[in-house]
Amino acid sequence: MQQPTMFMIGALQRYRDQWQGEATTVTQFETFLHTHANAFERGNTMGHFTGSCWLISADGARVLLMHHRKLDKWLQPGGHADGDTDLVRVALREAREETGVADLRVEGDIFDLDRHRIAARTSEPEHWHYDVRYVLRAGADDRFVINEESHALAWRPVVDVATDTSFDASLRRMAHKWLARDRLGV
């Protein structure tokens, strides 16, 4: 087993310890990691790992969301690992590509896990995304640039994301986690 995969195993164990109510999700991720040699490759038609981020403003009060062109909904920046087993690096790369925010820093370990089904398209069958999410904090200059993957980008107050049912459930979950971080010692 490659060293980065061992790193992922340790990160998943730490996540399970911190978010004990999500043990079932962690087990799904661990099982997939252990049973698919190509778990980080888009060519795995059963599913693959992706890396994304909870991209927060310098003061932590806002989150940068993108209105995804293909999926036509507001989501966090992120994308395919394409063979890269360092999902922190994947999340950083995707955030920079999709938002243009230049000064980003990683905070902490895995922030959230989300396993979601991707519908079949003409070029690919239905499959699972095993999305590993990290907190990225923007610097003082939080200007963004819209690229071809999105209709729009917007800084949204985290408190609004937490309560707005028009947002994806996983976005609301991350907003609640972010708002509860002081209480939980995160």
MARKOL-174234 format. One line per 8 residues: number of its first residue (from 1); their letters; for each residue x, y, z of N, C-alpha, C, O, CB. Coordinates in Angstrom, 3 decimals. Glycine has a CB too. Example, Ala and Ser with C-alpha at 12.3 -4.5 7.8 and 13.67 -1.06 7.14 Angstrom:
1	as	13.190:-5.690:7.800:12.300:-4.500:7.800:13.200:-3.300:7.800:14.236:-3.319:8.465:11.308:-4.473:9.046  12.850:-2.250:7.080:13.670:-1.060:7.140:12.900:0.030:7.870:13.409:1.138:8.039:14.084:-0.598:5.725
end
This chain:
1	mqqptmfm	0.845:-1.178:0.000:0.000:0.000:0.000:0.890:1.241:0.000:1.863:1.300:0.753:-0.961:-0.002:1.223  0.576:2.221:-0.822:1.376:3.433:-0.941:1.257:4.279:0.325:0.240:4.241:1.019:0.942:4.247:-2.171  2.313:5.045:0.615:2.319:5.920:1.781:1.137:6.892:1.793:0.511:7.041:2.843:3.616:6.696:1.830  0.790:7.571:0.670:-0.357:8.486:0.712:-1.650:7.788:1.120:-2.497:8.384:1.786:-0.544:9.141:-0.643  -1.804:6.519:0.721:-2.992:5.782:1.117:-2.978:5.538:2.621:-4.028:5.583:3.262:-3.086:4.451:0.354  -1.807:5.281:3.189:-1.698:5.133:4.642:-2.061:6.449:5.326:-2.708:6.455:6.373:-0.267:4.688:5.046  -1.641:7.559:4.727:-2.003:8.869:5.252:-3.518:9.026:5.259:-4.083:9.528:6.230:-1.346:9.990:4.424  -4.179:8.602:4.184:-5.640:8.706:4.090:-6.312:7.843:5.153:-7.304:8.256:5.754:-6.124:8.290:2.687
9	igalqryr	-5.782:6.660:5.385:-6.352:5.788:6.422:-6.285:6.475:7.786:-7.260:6.469:8.537:-5.604:4.427:6.467  -5.135:7.063:8.101:-4.993:7.779:9.366:-5.933:8.968:9.460:-6.520:9.212:10.514:-3.567:8.243:9.543  -6.084:9.716:8.361:-6.976:10.877:8.352:-8.423:10.447:8.555:-9.171:11.120:9.265:-6.835:11.655:7.034  -8.827:9.342:7.947:-10.193:8.836:8.140:-10.419:8.398:9.582:-11.494:8.630:10.134:-10.470:7.663:7.188  -9.427:7.772:10.196:-9.551:7.375:11.599:-9.699:8.595:12.505:-10.511:8.582:13.430:-8.335:6.545:12.028  -8.920:9.654:12.248:-9.040:10.883:13.045:-10.409:11.525:12.841:-11.000:12.053:13.783:-7.924:11.884:12.674  -10.907:11.478:11.611:-12.230:12.028:11.327:-13.301:11.267:12.110:-14.197:11.873:12.697:-12.527:11.971:9.812  -13.202:9.941:12.114:-14.161:9.120:12.860:-14.137:9.492:14.346:-15.189:9.592:14.979:-13.847:7.612:12.677
17	dqwqgeat	-12.950:9.694:14.897:-12.836:10.064:16.313:-13.487:11.419:16.589:-14.126:11.602:17.625:-11.362:10.098:16.738  -13.326:12.365:15.665:-13.879:13.705:15.868:-15.379:13.753:15.626:-16.107:14.415:16.366:-13.187:14.695:14.958  -15.843:13.061:14.600:-17.257:13.100:14.214:-17.855:11.702:14.415:-18.156:11.001:13.449:-17.426:13.579:12.722  -18.018:11.321:15.648:-18.427:9.955:15.983:-19.779:9.557:15.401:-20.029:8.372:15.177:-18.470:9.798:17.468  -20.631:10.506:15.159:-21.927:10.206:14.565:-21.855:9.849:13.088:-22.867:9.472:12.498:-22.837:11.369:14.744  -20.676:9.960:12.481:-20.513:9.680:11.056:-19.701:8.412:10.796:-19.093:8.264:9.736:-19.849:10.856:10.376  -19.695:7.512:11.753:-18.896:6.287:11.630:-19.296:5.459:10.414:-18.433:4.865:9.768:-19.036:5.443:12.889  -20.572:5.408:10.093:-21.024:4.634:8.931:-20.435:5.193:7.639:-20.001:4.436:6.771:-22.561:4.630:8.850
25	tvtqfetf	-20.421:6.507:7.516:-19.847:7.140:6.331:-18.352:6.842:6.240:-17.845:6.514:5.167:-20.090:8.662:6.359  -17.654:6.956:7.358:-16.215:6.673:7.360:-15.966:5.229:6.928:-15.044:4.964:6.156:-15.605:6.929:8.765  -16.772:4.306:7.414:-16.621:2.898:7.032:-16.814:2.717:5.530:-16.089:1.937:4.912:-17.623:2.020:7.801  -17.767:3.415:4.933:-17.967:3.342:3.480:-16.705:3.805:2.743:-16.288:3.182:1.766:-19.187:4.205:3.053  -16.109:4.888:3.211:-14.897:5.420:2.580:-13.726:4.452:2.755:-12.979:4.202:1.809:-14.539:6.800:3.174  -13.567:3.915:3.952:-12.480:2.966:4.207:-12.636:1.706:3.362:-11.665:1.220:2.783:-12.433:2.596:5.692  -13.847:1.180:3.292:-14.103:-0.024:2.501:-13.777:0.223:1.037:-13.137:-0.605:0.389:-15.566:-0.474:2.651  -14.218:1.362:0.517:-13.930:1.680:-0.882:-12.426:1.800:-1.106:-11.903:1.284:-2.093:-14.635:2.984:-1.298
33	lhthanaf	-11.737:2.470:-0.205:-10.285:2.646:-0.315:-9.561:1.300:-0.328:-8.628:1.101:-1.106:-9.765:3.509:0.842  -9.995:0.374:0.539:-9.325:-0.927:0.662:-9.684:-1.911:-0.455:-8.938:-2.859:-0.700:-9.668:-1.544:1.992  -10.807:-1.700:-1.129:-11.256:-2.687:-2.118:-11.086:-2.246:-3.571:-11.420:-2.997:-4.487:-12.693:-3.008:-1.877  -10.574:-1.048:-3.785:-10.394:-0.551:-5.154:-8.996:0.037:-5.313:-8.701:1.119:-4.805:-11.472:0.513:-5.502  -8.152:-0.682:-6.017:-6.776:-0.217:-6.238:-6.759:1.109:-6.998:-5.831:1.904:-6.848:-5.968:-1.276:-7.010  -7.777:1.341:-7.805:-7.845:2.569:-8.602:-8.888:3.544:-8.048:-9.587:4.210:-8.812:-8.169:2.233:-10.063  -8.990:3.626:-6.727:-10.001:4.459:-6.074:-9.836:5.946:-6.354:-10.785:6.712:-6.186:-9.963:4.230:-4.594  -8.649:6.367:-6.776:-8.398:7.782:-7.039:-8.445:8.119:-8.528:-8.117:9.235:-8.931:-7.053:8.178:-6.471
41	ergntmgh	-8.859:7.139:-9.343:-8.890:7.307:-10.797:-10.322:7.487:-11.297:-11.223:6.739:-10.915:-8.237:6.100:-11.489  -10.516:8.463:-12.136:-11.827:8.715:-12.732:-12.296:7.528:-13.569:-13.496:7.336:-13.760:-11.783:9.976:-13.593  -11.358:6.742:-14.063:-11.699:5.574:-14.868:-12.366:4.457:-14.091:-12.894:3.526:-14.699:-10.479:5.047:-15.515  -12.361:4.516:-12.780:-13.063:3.516:-11.969:-14.557:3.812:-12.095:-15.059:4.776:-11.517:-12.587:3.546:-10.448  -15.253:2.983:-12.848:-16.660:3.250:-13.153:-17.610:2.981:-11.994:-18.782:3.354:-12.058:-17.079:2.428:-14.320  -17.118:2.335:-10.927:-17.944:2.166:-9.717:-17.990:3.484:-8.936:-19.022:3.851:-8.373:-17.382:1.014:-8.813  -16.864:4.179:-8.915:-16.758:5.427:-8.170:-15.311:5.813:-7.999:-14.413:5.075:-8.404:-17.437:5.310:-6.811  -15.078:6.968:-7.401:-13.717:7.426:-7.182:-13.711:8.566:-6.168:-14.727:9.212:-5.914:-13.073:7.873:-8.509
49	ftgscwli	-12.527:8.786:-5.599:-12.350:9.873:-4.648:-12.286:11.210:-5.374:-11.744:11.321:-6.474:-11.083:9.658:-3.813  -12.851:12.211:-4.731:-12.764:13.589:-5.181:-12.323:14.434:-3.984:-12.450:14.010:-2.835:-14.137:14.090:-5.772  -11.817:15.601:-4.256:-11.395:16.509:-3.194:-12.079:17.852:-3.367:-12.082:18.414:-4.462:-9.863:16.680:-3.188  -12.656:18.368:-2.296:-13.295:19.675:-2.392:-13.056:20.458:-1.109:-12.374:19.993:-0.196:-14.808:19.529:-2.666  -13.632:21.657:-1.058:-13.311:22.513:0.080:-14.499:23.326:0.567:-15.438:23.624:-0.170:-12.191:23.438:-0.282  -14.412:23.662:1.824:-15.277:24.643:2.473:-14.415:25.898:2.491:-13.617:26.100:3.407:-15.769:24.187:3.958  -14.580:26.750:1.462:-13.705:27.900:1.260:-14.296:29.097:2.001:-15.288:29.683:1.567:-13.526:28.213:-0.261  -13.672:29.450:3.123:-14.201:30.499:3.977:-13.415:31.794:3.813:-12.256:31.790:3.400:-14.182:30.054:5.431
57	sadgarvl	-14.062:32.881:4.141:-13.429:34.197:4.114:-12.435:34.304:5.263:-12.443:33.478:6.176:-14.489:35.326:4.201  -11.588:35.310:5.217:-10.570:35.506:6.242:-11.179:35.582:7.642:-10.587:35.098:8.607:-9.777:36.772:5.953  -12.360:36.188:7.751:-13.004:36.313:9.068:-13.867:35.100:9.433:-14.403:35.034:10.540:-13.861:37.564:9.101  -14.003:34.152:8.523:-14.757:32.930:8.791:-16.259:33.072:8.741:-16.976:32.116:9.036:-14.387:32.415:10.102  -16.758:34.244:8.375:-18.202:34.481:8.391:-18.897:34.124:7.072:-20.112:33.929:7.041:-18.467:35.925:8.717  -18.120:34.038:5.984:-18.714:33.773:4.671:-18.051:32.565:4.028:-16.909:32.225:4.338:-18.586:35.005:3.751  -18.788:31.924:3.125:-18.271:30.788:2.370:-18.445:31.092:0.883:-19.465:31.646:0.472:-19.001:29.452:2.769  -17.451:30.729:0.084:-17.521:30.963:-1.363:-18.123:29.734:-2.033:-17.581:28.633:-1.935:-16.107:31.279:-1.954
65	lmhhrkld	-19.240:29.932:-2.710:-19.931:28.846:-3.416:-19.940:29.143:-4.908:-19.873:30.293:-5.339:-21.384:28.666:-2.885  -20.026:28.066:-5.678:-20.099:28.206:-7.133:-21.414:27.607:-7.628:-21.854:26.561:-7.153:-18.882:27.515:-7.825  -22.026:28.286:-8.586:-23.228:27.741:-9.215:-22.744:26.891:-10.382:-22.413:27.403:-11.451:-24.231:28.885:-9.691  -22.710:25.581:-10.152:-22.114:24.614:-11.063:-22.860:24.573:-12.389:-24.079:24.411:-12.420:-22.097:23.231:-10.430  -22.126:24.719:-13.473:-22.728:24.769:-14.811:-23.427:23.457:-15.183:-24.573:23.482:-15.632:-21.657:25.093:-15.850  -22.759:22.315:-15.005:-23.338:21.023:-15.406:-24.481:20.596:-14.487:-25.491:20.075:-14.959:-22.259:19.943:-15.415  -24.332:20.808:-13.201:-25.324:20.329:-12.228:-26.401:21.361:-11.915:-27.414:21.027:-11.300:-24.632:19.929:-10.949  -26.198:22.593:-12.324:-27.149:23.688:-12.145:-27.597:23.848:-10.688:-28.785:23.976:-10.392:-28.360:23.462:-13.029
73	kwlqpggh	-26.604:23.836:-9.789:-26.906:24.118:-8.383:-25.661:24.663:-7.699:-24.543:24.511:-8.191:-27.416:22.843:-7.654  -25.879:25.301:-6.552:-24.790:25.866:-5.768:-24.053:24.762:-5.040:-24.664:23.936:-4.362:-25.314:26.910:-4.772  -22.730:24.750:-5.182:-21.881:23.739:-4.551:-20.576:24.378:-4.081:-20.284:25.534:-4.387:-21.592:22.572:-5.532  -19.809:23.604:-3.338:-18.470:24.028:-2.949:-17.510:23.706:-4.092:-17.790:22.802:-4.879:-18.018:23.334:-1.621  -16.387:24.417:-4.208:-15.392:24.081:-5.230:-14.772:22.706:-4.965:-14.580:22.311:-3.815:-14.291:25.156:-5.279  -14.471:21.999:-6.025:-13.833:20.696:-5.878:-13.830:19.936:-7.185:-14.400:20.377:-8.183:-14.530:19.881:-4.808  -13.176:18.779:-7.163:-13.137:18.002:-8.389:-12.437:16.673:-8.245:-12.121:16.237:-7.138:-12.479:18.783:-9.450  -12.200:16.036:-9.366:-11.623:14.698:-9.427:-10.157:14.668:-9.005:-9.404:15.612:-9.245:-11.757:14.148:-10.823
81	adgdtdlv	-9.777:13.578:-8.381:-8.383:13.380:-7.973:-7.500:13.073:-9.178:-6.334:13.467:-9.216:-8.281:12.245:-6.942  -8.056:12.372:-10.156:-7.304:11.996:-11.361:-5.955:11.371:-11.033:-4.930:11.727:-11.614:-7.095:13.212:-12.243  -5.974:10.430:-10.088:-4.769:9.685:-9.729:-3.978:10.274:-8.578:-3.091:9.608:-8.045:-3.889:9.585:-10.906  -4.267:11.490:-8.182:-3.548:12.131:-7.076:-4.137:11.637:-5.751:-5.313:11.867:-5.470:-3.633:13.697:-7.177  -3.331:10.969:-4.949:-3.819:10.436:-3.668:-3.766:11.476:-2.555:-4.221:11.209:-1.443:-3.003:9.216:-3.262  -3.221:12.653:-2.835:-3.176:13.737:-1.855:-4.397:14.630:-2.087:-4.352:15.561:-2.891:-1.834:14.562:-1.968  -5.482:14.337:-1.378:-6.734:15.045:-1.624:-6.719:16.477:-1.108:-7.531:17.290:-1.549:-7.871:14.299:-0.993  -5.820:16.807:-0.188:-5.635:18.205:0.204:-5.129:18.983:-1.012:-5.624:20.070:-1.310:-4.635:18.332:1.411
89	rvalrear	-4.155:18.427:-1.701:-3.607:19.068:-2.905:-4.691:19.190:-3.979:-4.768:20.205:-4.671:-2.393:18.263:-3.452  -5.518:18.168:-4.118:-6.613:18.204:-5.089:-7.577:19.341:-4.750:-7.962:20.114:-5.628:-7.364:16.848:-5.120  -7.966:19.443:-3.482:-8.899:20.497:-3.063:-8.307:21.882:-3.327:-9.007:22.771:-3.812:-9.247:20.345:-1.565  -7.029:22.070:-3.014:-6.368:23.355:-3.277:-6.320:23.672:-4.764:-6.618:24.791:-5.180:-4.954:23.349:-2.707  -5.942:22.682:-5.559:-5.859:22.880:-7.012:-7.226:23.269:-7.580:-7.346:24.231:-8.339:-5.336:21.596:-7.706  -8.239:22.513:-7.201:-9.580:22.772:-7.723:-10.101:24.129:-7.263:-10.736:24.838:-8.043:-10.542:21.668:-7.287  -9.846:24.501:-6.016:-10.295:25.800:-5.514:-9.646:26.930:-6.297:-10.311:27.898:-6.666:-9.977:25.943:-4.018  -8.359:26.809:-6.550:-7.658:27.855:-7.314:-8.178:27.930:-8.749:-8.411:29.018:-9.278:-6.138:27.590:-7.321
97	eetgvadl	-8.361:26.752:-9.380:-8.848:26.723:-10.762:-10.271:27.259:-10.874:-10.584:28.001:-11.805:-8.788:25.303:-11.311  -11.126:26.890:-9.937:-12.548:27.212:-10.051:-12.924:28.576:-9.495:-13.990:29.100:-9.817:-13.348:26.171:-9.357  -12.058:29.165:-8.657:-12.413:30.449:-8.053:-11.425:31.560:-8.364:-11.789:32.735:-8.320:-12.526:30.294:-6.572  -10.193:31.218:-8.675:-9.182:32.238:-8.901:-8.701:32.925:-7.633:-7.856:33.818:-7.707:-9.712:33.256:-9.833  -9.218:32.533:-6.470:-8.747:33.133:-5.217:-7.307:32.681:-5.020:-7.020:31.484:-4.990:-9.656:32.720:-3.984  -6.409:33.642:-4.888:-4.979:33.342:-4.919:-4.411:32.881:-3.580:-3.660:31.907:-3.532:-4.232:34.546:-5.375  -4.751:33.551:-2.520:-4.128:33.298:-1.223:-5.028:32.398:-0.378:-5.915:32.877:0.328:-3.843:34.629:-0.483  -4.788:31.096:-0.460:-5.584:30.121:0.293:-4.690:29.321:1.215:-3.566:28.975:0.852:-6.346:29.179:-0.657
105	rvegdifd	-5.181:29.025:2.403:-4.423:28.145:3.292:-5.352:27.073:3.852:-6.527:27.317:4.127:-3.759:28.954:4.443  -4.791:25.891:4.011:-5.531:24.747:4.540:-5.577:24.860:6.058:-4.580:25.196:6.698:-4.879:23.396:4.099  -6.745:24.575:6.625:-6.893:24.567:8.076:-7.353:23.186:8.520:-8.450:22.739:8.184:-7.894:25.661:8.543  -6.502:22.529:9.272:-6.885:21.259:9.871:-6.865:20.086:8.918:-6.301:20.131:7.825:-8.227:21.378:10.449  -7.503:19.044:9.382:-7.565:17.764:8.682:-8.884:17.708:7.903:-9.448:18.752:7.578:-7.447:16.558:9.687  -9.370:16.527:7.606:-10.639:16.372:6.889:-11.741:17.085:7.677:-11.880:16.901:8.886:-10.990:14.856:6.683  -12.510:17.891:6.970:-13.614:18.636:7.585:-14.948:17.925:7.392:-15.818:17.983:8.261:-13.690:20.046:7.002  -15.107:17.255:6.252:-16.384:16.616:5.953:-16.166:15.512:4.927:-15.236:15.558:4.122:-17.417:17.652:5.433
113	ldrhriaa	-17.041:14.526:4.979:-17.063:13.441:4.000:-18.463:13.368:3.416:-19.456:13.505:4.130:-16.647:12.073:4.644  -18.529:13.153:2.116:-19.840:13.019:1.490:-19.760:12.039:0.332:-18.994:12.232:-0.611:-20.360:14.387:1.006  -20.552:10.999:0.416:-20.651:10.013:-0.662:-21.952:10.297:-1.388:-23.028:10.244:-0.793:-20.600:8.525:-0.118  -21.851:10.603:-2.692:-23.061:10.912:-3.446:-22.996:10.303:-4.842:-21.934:10.176:-5.452:-23.265:12.429:-3.538  -24.172:9.936:-5.313:-24.299:9.290:-6.619:-24.305:10.355:-7.716:-24.941:11.402:-7.598:-25.589:8.425:-6.686  -23.574:10.045:-8.782:-23.532:10.894:-9.971:-24.329:10.184:-11.065:-24.060:9.030:-11.400:-22.044:11.182:-10.432  -25.290:10.879:-11.599:-26.157:10.293:-12.629:-25.357:9.978:-13.895:-24.344:10.614:-14.187:-27.325:11.250:-12.963  -25.838:8.989:-14.626:-25.204:8.608:-15.895:-25.310:9.757:-16.894:-26.303:10.483:-16.943:-25.857:7.323:-16.476
121	rtsepehw	-24.257:9.893:-17.681:-24.248:10.838:-18.805:-23.893:10.028:-20.041:-23.570:8.845:-19.943:-23.223:12.038:-18.575  -23.952:10.647:-21.170:-23.683:9.906:-22.410:-22.307:9.257:-22.396:-22.137:8.166:-22.939:-23.800:10.833:-23.614  -21.320:9.910:-21.784:-19.956:9.386:-21.840:-19.542:8.573:-20.605:-18.465:7.977:-20.600:-19.001:10.524:-22.019  -20.374:8.538:-19.567:-19.991:7.784:-18.368:-21.207:7.207:-17.654:-22.278:7.815:-17.643:-19.206:8.678:-17.408  -21.037:6.032:-17.061:-22.152:5.407:-16.347:-22.375:6.076:-14.987:-21.536:6.834:-14.500:-21.891:3.901:-16.161  -23.516:5.777:-14.400:-23.793:6.234:-13.043:-22.691:5.695:-12.120:-22.257:4.553:-12.270:-25.218:5.765:-12.563  -22.240:6.526:-11.163:-21.168:6.099:-10.268:-21.213:6.927:-8.977:-22.019:7.848:-8.850:-19.783:6.239:-10.962  -20.339:6.588:-8.026:-20.273:7.285:-6.743:-19.072:8.212:-6.689:-17.997:7.892:-7.195:-20.213:6.283:-5.593
129	hydvryvl	-19.271:9.364:-6.067:-18.165:10.232:-5.690:-17.969:10.096:-4.185:-18.912:10.238:-3.406:-18.434:11.726:-6.103  -16.748:9.823:-3.797:-16.345:9.770:-2.400:-15.598:11.079:-2.154:-14.382:11.161:-2.330:-15.447:8.481:-2.071  -16.350:12.098:-1.744:-15.800:13.446:-1.665:-15.221:13.722:-0.280:-15.917:13.629:0.731:-16.876:14.479:-2.002  -13.938:14.061:-0.258:-13.229:14.391:0.976:-13.034:15.904:0.956:-12.470:16.465:0.016:-11.840:13.612:1.100  -13.520:16.555:2.028:-13.587:18.013:2.056:-12.697:18.601:3.141:-12.606:18.076:4.251:-15.018:18.467:2.264  -12.049:19.696:2.792:-11.121:20.379:3.688:-11.521:21.841:3.812:-12.134:22.402:2.904:-9.664:20.253:3.179  -11.173:22.456:4.939:-11.380:23.888:5.105:-10.204:24.614:4.461:-9.044:24.339:4.764:-11.525:24.273:6.615  -10.524:25.537:3.576:-9.540:26.451:3.011:-9.972:27.853:3.402:-11.136:28.222:3.243:-9.418:26.294:1.444
137	ragaddrf	-9.029:28.632:3.914:-9.337:30.006:4.314:-8.665:30.969:3.332:-7.478:30.850:3.029:-8.865:30.286:5.783  -9.459:31.924:2.847:-8.938:32.962:1.958:-8.183:33.998:2.775:-8.438:34.181:3.966:-10.081:33.631:1.155  -7.256:34.666:2.120:-6.537:35.762:2.750:-7.360:37.042:2.669:-8.561:37.008:2.402:-5.162:35.961:2.091  -6.703:38.156:2.902:-7.384:39.454:2.889:-7.966:39.778:1.510:-9.016:40.414:1.417:-6.415:40.559:3.315  -7.298:39.350:0.449:-7.790:39.578:-0.908:-8.612:38.367:-1.331:-8.063:37.342:-1.736:-6.610:39.833:-1.907  -9.933:38.495:-1.231:-10.790:37.343:-1.541:-11.541:37.524:-2.861:-12.617:36.960:-3.062:-11.788:37.112:-0.409  -10.953:38.323:-3.754:-11.569:38.472:-5.073:-11.521:37.143:-5.817:-10.565:36.378:-5.687:-10.859:39.579:-5.894  -12.560:36.883:-6.591:-12.638:35.631:-7.340:-12.828:35.903:-8.817:-13.153:37.017:-9.227:-13.778:34.757:-6.815
145	vineesha	-12.615:34.852:-9.616:-12.784:34.903:-11.061:-13.639:33.707:-11.461:-13.336:32.575:-11.085:-11.399:34.899:-11.808  -14.674:33.943:-12.200:-15.566:32.866:-12.652:-14.912:32.159:-13.836:-14.425:32.809:-14.761:-16.984:33.425:-13.046  -14.903:30.822:-13.805:-14.367:30.086:-14.952:-15.495:29.336:-15.657:-16.664:29.480:-15.302:-13.254:29.100:-14.505  -15.134:28.535:-16.658:-16.132:27.862:-17.503:-16.949:26.793:-16.782:-17.960:26.333:-17.313:-15.448:27.236:-18.675  -16.530:26.387:-15.579:-17.267:25.342:-14.861:-18.467:25.870:-14.091:-19.267:25.087:-13.580:-16.346:24.633:-13.911  -18.601:27.191:-14.002:-19.699:27.726:-13.202:-20.417:28.874:-13.899:-19.860:29.575:-14.743:-19.182:28.190:-11.862  -21.684:29.035:-13.506:-22.473:30.177:-13.960:-22.130:31.407:-13.131:-22.150:32.533:-13.629:-23.983:29.869:-13.873  -21.816:31.175:-11.857:-21.567:32.283:-10.938:-20.785:31.789:-9.733:-20.751:30.594:-9.439:-22.890:32.937:-10.491
153	lawrpvvd	-20.163:32.727:-9.048:-19.537:32.496:-7.747:-20.100:33.557:-6.820:-20.399:34.669:-7.254:-17.948:32.556:-7.819  -20.245:33.219:-5.542:-20.764:34.201:-4.591:-20.308:33.872:-3.180:-20.294:32.712:-2.768:-22.295:34.258:-4.651  -19.936:34.914:-2.449:-19.669:34.783:-1.020:-21.023:34.825:-0.317:-21.796:35.766:-0.494:-18.698:35.923:-0.491  -21.297:33.805:0.474:-22.573:33.725:1.194:-22.302:33.655:2.694:-21.373:32.967:3.118:-23.404:32.488:0.728  -23.093:34.351:3.499:-22.936:34.215:4.946:-23.169:32.759:5.364:-24.150:32.141:4.948:-23.915:35.161:5.695  -22.288:32.226:6.170:-22.402:30.833:6.602:-23.733:30.603:7.317:-24.358:29.558:7.134:-21.226:30.455:7.526  -24.171:31.564:8.125:-25.441:31.396:8.849:-26.607:31.259:7.882:-27.562:30.540:8.177:-25.684:32.582:9.797  -26.554:31.930:6.736:-27.622:31.802:5.739:-27.591:30.432:5.071:-28.639:29.829:4.842:-27.499:32.904:4.678
161	vatdtsfd	-26.409:29.943:4.763:-26.285:28.626:4.134:-26.834:27.548:5.073:-27.480:26.600:4.627:-24.802:28.327:3.768  -26.576:27.698:6.358:-27.024:26.700:7.346:-28.544:26.566:7.398:-29.062:25.491:7.699:-26.502:27.068:8.727  -29.255:27.646:7.109:-30.713:27.625:7.282:-31.509:27.629:5.983:-32.723:27.424:6.010:-31.127:28.796:8.094  -30.861:27.854:4.859:-31.552:27.961:3.577:-31.738:26.577:2.959:-30.777:25.975:2.479:-30.771:28.881:2.615  -32.964:26.079:2.970:-33.243:24.727:2.475:-33.108:24.593:0.964:-33.202:23.484:0.439:-34.625:24.315:2.883  -32.890:25.693:0.256:-32.667:25.574:-1.187:-31.259:25.063:-1.483:-30.978:24.616:-2.595:-32.893:26.928:-1.878  -30.376:25.130:-0.486:-29.023:24.608:-0.660:-29.003:23.103:-0.439:-29.833:22.556:0.287:-28.046:25.301:0.301  -28.054:22.453:-1.068:-27.810:21.032:-0.911:-27.633:20.691:0.578:-27.051:21.464:1.339:-26.564:20.605:-1.724
169	aslrrmah	-28.143:19.526:0.973:-28.053:19.118:2.383:-26.615:19.052:2.880:-26.348:19.358:4.042:-28.715:17.767:2.577  -25.690:18.658:2.017:-24.300:18.568:2.469:-23.700:19.954:2.705:-22.851:20.109:3.582:-23.455:17.799:1.444  -24.123:20.961:1.944:-23.676:22.338:2.203:-24.200:22.816:3.553:-23.472:23.435:4.330:-24.150:23.291:1.076  -25.465:22.523:3.821:-26.047:22.922:5.120:-25.341:22.205:6.268:-25.113:22.794:7.325:-27.571:22.613:5.157  -24.992:20.918:6.060:-24.279:20.170:7.104:-22.927:20.817:7.398:-22.550:20.983:8.558:-24.084:18.694:6.679  -22.190:21.188:6.323:-20.895:21.829:6.535:-21.062:23.185:7.221:-20.249:23.551:8.069:-20.156:21.998:5.199  -22.099:23.927:6.864:-22.341:25.214:7.521:-22.597:25.006:9.014:-22.072:25.747:9.846:-23.541:25.945:6.865  -23.396:24.004:9.349:-23.660:23.717:10.769:-22.381:23.292:11.485:-22.144:23.702:12.622:-24.732:22.616:10.908
177	kwlardrl	-21.561:22.482:10.837:-20.284:22.086:11.434:-19.406:23.315:11.675:-18.794:23.460:12.733:-19.550:21.071:10.527  -19.357:24.188:10.680:-18.515:25.376:10.809:-19.007:26.263:11.957:-18.208:26.755:12.754:-18.498:26.172:9.485  -20.301:26.459:12.035:-20.851:27.308:13.088:-20.670:26.693:14.470:-20.583:27.419:15.461:-22.323:27.567:12.831  -20.611:25.372:14.550:-20.479:24.681:15.841:-19.031:24.415:16.226:-18.782:23.825:17.278:-21.232:23.373:15.804  -18.066:24.833:15.406:-16.675:24.456:15.628:-16.131:24.882:16.990:-15.378:24.124:17.601:-15.826:25.044:14.552  -16.482:26.055:17.479:-15.976:26.505:18.780:-16.539:25.631:19.909:-15.819:25.233:20.825:-16.342:27.994:19.019  -17.828:25.346:19.822:-18.491:24.517:20.835:-17.913:23.105:20.847:-17.807:22.475:21.899:-20.006:24.464:20.579  -17.542:22.620:19.668:-17.039:21.248:19.551:-15.526:21.149:19.705:-14.974:20.050:19.752:-17.442:20.671:18.220
185	gv	-14.864:22.280:19.782:-13.401:22.258:19.919:-12.691:21.881:18.632:-11.602:21.308:18.666:-13.001:21.296:21.005  -13.294:22.196:17.506:-12.722:21.858:16.195:-11.729:22.920:15.791:-11.131:22.831:14.719:-13.825:21.717:15.119
end
